[in-house]
Amino acid sequence: MEHPPLPKSEGVIIKQPVQNVIVELGWQGPSIGKDDAATYAADVFSFILRQPNSRFQRALVDTGLATNVGFGYYTQRNVGPINLVAQTTRTKRRR
């Protein structure tokens, strides 16, 4: 059974005093068995982005913009999810 595309994008912004700010974005990724080459590319790409010395990590964490950042792809038969999670504090500013 194929998972249908999401009907729309949604976002939620919570406005209240907080210590940490978390941004999470998610997408429907490629499906194994339907587009194997794209799943291999997504696996490799997400692995590279997770490395502590990747440009992605350096641009967000090493600059002080984020305190923590993660990127992942979960290989599945029906639309493997891709997600990006970044954490910072409300006082963080780019140096």
Buried (B, 14 or more C-beta within 10 A) or exposed (E): EEEEEEEEEEEEEEEEEEEEBEEEEEEBBBBBEEEEEBBEBBBEBBEEBBEEEBEBBEEBBEEEBBBEBBBBBEBBEEBBEBBBBBBBEEEBEEE
